C-alpha cells in the first residue's frame, strides 16, 4: 500500500475508556500550574536542552540523538508561517524523557522548516526507506490479493484496518486553534453525513454527550479518550473535548474519529478474518473523503501526520486471534516479542 507502514504502537484494536467530557480542568489553580509547566519555551529563552543530560533521559530517544548543539543553534529561531517553533516541536520529548521519538509536527511546513532534524529521525524510524525514494499510495483494493486466512473462524476473532489523515489548508493537531478545530469538525461532519450505502451513519460529538450515548460507545469499544502525556505535552489535548467526535455506520463496521491525534482516523472492521472485505470498505471511504476533503500529502513523506511515525501510508492493520493454550508454552512471551505480537 506504499512506503513507511505505521509501526509506532502495537497493531491491535485500541481498548476504549470514557472520554473526558467534563469542563476544562484549567479552572483549578493547581491544574493551571501543571498546564503552564507543559508549555514550551519561546526561542528567546531557549538554551540547549539540559534534559538530555538527565539520567532519566532515554538514551535511544531520536530527538536526543539528532538534535546536536549546532543544529539547535541553527533551528531555535526558526518558525513556520503558522508560528510553530522548534520549542513547540520538541516539547513532548523534553517533558517526557522516556520518549522514543520526542517530536510532533505542527503543520505541513514543519517538515521543511525543521527538515535538518526531522529527516534523519524519519529515516531511522522508517528504515530502510529513504525520503528520496518517494512515496506511492494506491488505495485500489482490487490490486490486493488477501483471501481469508481463517474461513472457518477457528482463530481470528476480528479484523481491523485504519488510516490517519489530515486536511490540506489546516495546521496539524498540535498547532490547531479552537476555531480551526471546530471549523474542521463542521467541514468533516458535513461530508460524513453525505456518505451513502454501507458507509452511511451517525455523528456523535464528544462535547455535551449524554450518558446513555457515552456508555453505548464504551460498550462498542468505539469511544476514544483524551490523549496520553506525550500528546498532552505536544499540544494535542487543547480545549478537550471541543471539536471532537465519533462517526460510525449503522452496522458498526465503519468508524471515523474526528480530531483525535489526527484530524481523521478512518477505520474499517468486522468480525472474522475477511481482510478483503475490510479493505474494500476502507478504500471506498478513504477515496471518497479524499475526493471531497483533500488530504495532506507530499511525494517524499506520503500522507502527513503530527507524529513522524505515522507518515507514509498512515495505515495500521490488525487481527485479534485466539490460540488455545498458547500461553502455556514456556517461550510464549519470547515468541510474542519476536513477532511484535501484543497479548
C-alpha positions as CSV (number, residue, x, y, z in Angstrom):
1,X,0.0,0.0,0.0
2,X,3.0,2.3,-0.1
3,X,6.2,3.1,1.8
4,X,6.5,3.8,5.5
5,X,4.0,1.5,7.1
6,X,3.0,2.7,10.5
7,X,4.6,0.8,13.4
8,X,4.6,3.3,16.2
9,X,2.4,1.2,18.5
10,X,1.4,-2.5,18.7
11,X,-1.0,-3.2,15.9
12,X,-4.1,-4.2,17.9
13,X,-7.6,-2.7,18.3
14,X,-7.4,0.0,20.9
15,X,-9.3,-0.5,24.1
16,X,-11.8,2.3,24.9
17,X,-12.4,4.2,28.0
18,X,-14.8,7.0,28.8
19,X,-14.0,10.3,27.2
20,X,-13.4,13.3,29.5
21,X,-16.4,15.4,28.7
22,X,-16.2,17.5,31.9
23,X,-15.4,21.2,31.8
24,X,-11.8,22.2,31.3
25,X,-9.5,21.2,34.2
26,X,-7.7,24.5,34.0
27,X,-10.3,26.1,36.2
28,X,-8.4,24.6,39.1
29,X,-5.3,26.7,40.1
30,X,-3.2,23.6,40.6
31,X,-4.1,22.3,37.2
32,X,-3.3,25.7,35.7
33,X,0.2,25.4,37.2
34,X,0.6,21.9,35.7
35,X,-0.6,23.1,32.4
36,X,1.8,26.0,32.4
37,X,4.7,23.6,33.2
38,X,3.9,21.8,29.9
39,X,4.1,24.9,27.8
40,X,7.2,25.1,25.6
41,X,9.7,27.9,26.0
42,X,10.0,30.7,23.5
43,X,13.0,31.0,21.3
44,X,14.1,34.0,23.3
45,X,14.7,32.0,26.5
46,X,15.7,28.6,24.9
47,X,19.0,27.1,25.5
48,X,20.3,23.6,24.5
49,X,18.1,21.1,26.4
50,X,19.7,20.3,29.8
51,X,17.2,17.4,29.9
52,X,19.4,15.4,27.6
53,X,21.9,15.1,30.4
54,X,19.4,13.7,32.8
55,X,19.9,10.0,33.9
56,X,16.2,9.6,33.3
57,X,16.5,10.5,29.6
58,X,16.1,7.6,27.2
59,X,19.5,7.2,25.5
60,X,17.7,5.9,22.4
61,X,15.4,8.9,22.0
62,X,15.7,10.0,18.4
63,X,15.4,13.7,19.3
64,X,18.3,13.4,21.7
65,X,20.4,11.6,19.1
66,X,19.9,14.1,16.3
67,X,19.5,17.5,17.9
68,X,23.1,18.5,18.2
69,X,24.1,21.8,19.7
70,X,25.0,23.1,16.3
71,X,21.6,22.0,14.9
72,X,19.9,23.5,17.9
73,X,21.5,26.9,17.3
74,X,20.6,26.9,13.6
75,X,16.9,26.0,14.2
76,X,15.9,27.6,17.5
77,X,14.9,30.9,16.0
78,X,13.0,29.4,13.0
79,X,9.3,29.1,12.8
80,X,6.7,28.1,10.2
81,X,4.3,30.6,8.7
82,X,1.7,29.3,11.3
83,X,4.0,30.3,14.1
84,X,5.2,26.8,15.0
85,X,8.7,26.8,16.6
86,X,11.4,24.4,17.5
87,X,10.3,24.7,21.1
88,X,6.8,23.5,20.1
89,X,8.3,20.7,18.0
90,X,10.4,19.2,20.8
91,X,8.3,20.0,23.9
92,X,6.8,16.5,24.2
93,X,10.3,14.9,24.2
94,X,11.6,17.3,26.8
95,X,8.6,16.8,29.1
96,X,8.6,13.0,28.7
97,X,12.2,11.8,28.9
98,X,11.2,8.2,28.2
99,X,10.1,9.1,24.7
100,X,11.4,7.1,21.8
101,X,10.7,9.7,19.2
102,X,10.3,13.1,21.0
103,X,8.9,15.3,18.2
104,X,5.5,16.3,16.9
105,X,5.0,18.5,13.9
106,X,2.5,21.4,13.9
107,X,1.8,21.8,10.3
108,X,2.9,20.7,6.8
109,X,5.6,23.4,6.8
110,X,7.2,21.9,9.8
111,X,8.6,19.1,7.6
112,X,10.6,21.6,5.6
113,X,11.5,24.3,8.1
114,X,12.8,21.7,10.6
115,X,13.9,19.2,8.0
116,X,17.5,19.0,9.2
117,X,16.2,17.5,12.5
118,X,13.1,15.6,11.2
119,X,14.6,14.0,8.1
120,X,17.1,11.8,10.0
121,X,14.5,10.9,12.6
122,X,12.1,9.9,9.9
123,X,14.7,7.8,8.0
124,X,15.9,6.0,11.1
125,X,12.4,5.2,12.3
126,X,11.2,4.0,8.9
127,X,14.5,2.3,8.0
128,X,15.3,1.1,5.3
129,X,13.1,3.6,3.4
130,X,14.7,7.0,2.4
131,X,12.8,10.2,1.7
132,X,14.5,10.3,-1.7
133,X,12.8,7.0,-2.6
134,X,9.5,8.8,-2.7
135,X,6.1,7.5,-1.6
136,X,3.4,6.0,-3.8
137,X,0.0,5.3,-2.4
138,X,-2.6,3.2,-4.2
139,X,-5.9,2.7,-2.5
140,X,-7.2,0.3,-5.1
141,X,-8.2,-2.9,-3.2
142,X,-8.5,-4.9,-6.4
143,X,-4.7,-4.9,-6.5
144,X,-4.5,-6.7,-3.2
145,X,-4.7,-10.4,-3.0
146,X,-5.9,-11.1,0.5
147,X,-8.0,-14.3,0.9
148,X,-9.5,-15.0,4.3
149,X,-6.7,-16.9,6.1
150,X,-9.2,-18.5,8.6
151,X,-12.5,-19.0,6.7
152,X,-13.7,-21.5,9.4
153,X,-13.3,-18.8,12.1
154,X,-11.2,-21.1,14.3
155,X,-8.6,-18.5,15.3
156,X,-9.4,-15.0,14.0
157,X,-12.0,-13.1,16.1
158,X,-11.9,-9.8,14.2
159,X,-10.0,-7.8,11.6
160,X,-9.4,-4.0,11.7
161,X,-7.6,-1.6,9.3
162,X,-7.3,2.1,9.9
163,X,-5.5,5.1,8.3
164,X,-4.6,8.5,9.7
165,X,-5.3,11.6,7.5
166,X,-5.2,15.4,7.8
167,X,-6.8,18.0,5.6
168,X,-5.0,20.4,3.3
169,X,-5.0,24.0,4.4
170,X,-5.1,23.4,8.1
171,X,-2.4,23.0,10.8
172,X,-1.9,19.6,12.4
173,X,-3.3,19.0,15.8
174,X,-0.5,20.5,18.0
175,X,-0.9,23.9,16.2
176,X,-4.7,24.0,15.7
177,X,-6.7,26.8,17.3
178,X,-10.1,26.2,18.8
179,X,-11.7,28.0,16.0
180,X,-9.9,25.9,13.4
181,X,-10.7,22.7,15.2
182,X,-14.4,23.5,15.3
183,X,-14.4,24.6,11.7
184,X,-12.7,21.3,10.7
185,X,-15.3,19.3,12.7
186,X,-18.1,21.0,10.8
187,X,-16.5,20.5,7.5
188,X,-15.7,16.8,8.1
189,X,-19.1,16.0,9.6
190,X,-20.8,17.6,6.6
191,X,-19.1,15.2,4.3
192,X,-19.5,12.2,6.6
193,X,-23.3,12.8,6.7
194,X,-23.4,12.7,2.9
195,X,-22.0,9.2,2.7
196,X,-24.3,6.6,1.2
197,X,-24.9,2.9,1.4
198,X,-22.9,0.8,3.8
199,X,-20.9,3.9,4.9
200,X,-24.0,6.0,5.9
201,X,-24.2,6.6,9.6
202,X,-24.4,9.0,12.6
203,X,-22.0,11.5,14.2
204,X,-21.7,11.8,17.9
205,X,-19.9,14.9,19.2
206,X,-17.9,14.4,22.4
207,X,-19.0,17.9,23.7
208,X,-22.3,17.6,25.6
209,X,-22.6,13.8,25.0
210,X,-25.3,12.3,27.2
211,X,-24.6,9.4,29.5
212,X,-26.6,6.8,27.5
213,X,-24.7,7.6,24.3
214,X,-21.4,7.6,26.0
215,X,-22.0,4.3,27.6
216,X,-23.1,2.7,24.4
217,X,-19.9,3.9,22.6
218,X,-17.9,2.5,25.5
219,X,-19.7,-0.8,25.2
220,X,-19.0,-0.9,21.5
221,X,-15.3,-0.1,22.1
222,X,-15.6,3.0,19.9
223,X,-15.0,5.9,22.3
224,X,-11.6,7.4,22.2
225,X,-10.2,9.1,25.3
226,X,-8.1,12.2,25.9
227,X,-4.5,11.8,24.6
228,X,-1.7,10.5,26.8
229,X,1.0,12.6,28.4
230,X,3.1,12.5,25.2
231,X,0.2,14.0,23.2
232,X,-0.7,16.4,26.0
233,X,2.8,17.9,26.0
234,X,2.7,18.2,22.2
235,X,-0.5,20.3,22.5
236,X,-2.9,17.8,21.0
237,X,-5.3,17.9,24.0
238,X,-6.0,21.6,23.9
239,X,-9.7,22.6,24.6
240,X,-10.7,19.0,25.2
241,X,-13.3,17.8,24.1
242,X,-14.3,20.7,21.9
243,X,-14.5,20.0,18.2
244,X,-14.0,16.2,18.6
245,X,-16.3,13.3,18.0
246,X,-17.1,9.9,16.5
247,X,-18.9,8.8,13.4
248,X,-20.0,5.2,12.7
249,X,-22.2,3.4,10.2
250,X,-25.4,1.6,11.1
251,X,-23.7,-1.9,11.0
252,X,-20.8,-0.6,13.1
253,X,-18.2,-1.8,10.6
254,X,-17.0,1.7,9.6
255,X,-15.8,4.3,12.1
256,X,-14.2,7.8,12.0
257,X,-12.6,9.6,14.9
258,X,-12.6,13.3,14.3
259,X,-9.9,15.5,15.7
260,X,-8.2,12.9,17.9
261,X,-4.4,12.7,17.4
262,X,-5.0,13.3,13.7
263,X,-7.9,15.2,12.2
264,X,-9.2,11.9,10.8
265,X,-8.7,8.3,11.9
266,X,-10.7,6.3,9.3
267,X,-11.4,2.7,10.5
268,X,-12.9,-0.4,8.9
269,X,-13.5,-3.5,10.9
270,X,-15.6,-6.6,11.2
271,X,-15.8,-9.9,12.9
272,X,-13.8,-12.8,11.3
273,X,-10.8,-12.8,9.0
274,X,-12.2,-11.4,5.7
275,X,-9.4,-9.0,5.1
276,X,-10.5,-8.1,1.6
277,X,-14.0,-7.1,2.8
278,X,-12.5,-4.8,5.5
279,X,-10.1,-3.3,3.0
280,X,-12.7,-2.8,0.3
281,X,-14.8,-0.8,2.8
282,X,-11.8,1.2,4.0
283,X,-10.7,2.1,0.5
284,X,-14.1,3.2,-0.6
285,X,-14.4,5.5,2.4
286,X,-10.9,6.9,2.1
287,X,-11.1,7.6,-1.6
288,X,-14.5,9.4,-1.2
289,X,-13.3,11.5,1.7
290,X,-10.1,12.4,-0.1
291,X,-12.1,13.5,-3.1
292,X,-14.3,15.8,-1.1
293,X,-11.9,17.0,1.6
294,X,-8.4,16.7,0.2
295,X,-5.6,15.1,2.4
296,X,-2.1,16.5,3.2
297,X,0.4,14.6,1.1
298,X,3.9,15.1,-0.2
299,X,5.8,12.9,-2.7
300,X,8.6,12.4,-0.1
301,X,6.6,11.8,3.1
302,X,3.4,10.3,1.8
303,X,0.4,11.3,4.0
304,X,1.3,13.7,6.7
305,X,0.7,13.3,10.4
306,X,1.8,15.2,13.5
307,X,3.8,12.2,14.6
308,X,6.5,11.2,12.2
309,X,5.9,7.6,13.0
310,X,2.6,7.8,11.1
311,X,4.0,9.2,7.9
312,X,3.6,7.3,4.6
313,X,0.5,5.1,4.4
314,X,-0.6,6.1,7.9
315,X,-2.1,2.6,7.9
316,X,-2.2,0.0,10.6
317,X,-3.8,-3.4,10.1
318,X,-4.6,-5.8,12.9
319,X,-6.4,-9.0,13.7
320,X,-7.5,-10.4,17.1
321,X,-6.7,-14.0,17.3
322,X,-7.4,-16.8,19.8
323,X,-4.8,-19.6,20.1
324,X,-5.9,-22.0,22.8
325,X,-3.3,-23.0,25.4
326,X,-0.6,-20.9,23.6
327,X,0.3,-19.1,26.9
328,X,1.3,-22.4,28.4
329,X,4.3,-22.7,26.1
330,X,7.5,-21.9,28.1
331,X,8.7,-19.4,25.5
332,X,5.3,-17.8,24.9
333,X,6.4,-14.2,25.9
334,X,9.7,-14.5,23.9
335,X,7.8,-15.7,20.8
336,X,5.3,-12.8,21.1
337,X,8.1,-10.3,21.5
338,X,9.9,-11.7,18.5
339,X,6.9,-11.3,16.2
340,X,5.8,-8.0,17.8
341,X,2.5,-9.5,19.0
342,X,0.5,-7.8,21.7
343,X,-1.3,-10.2,24.1
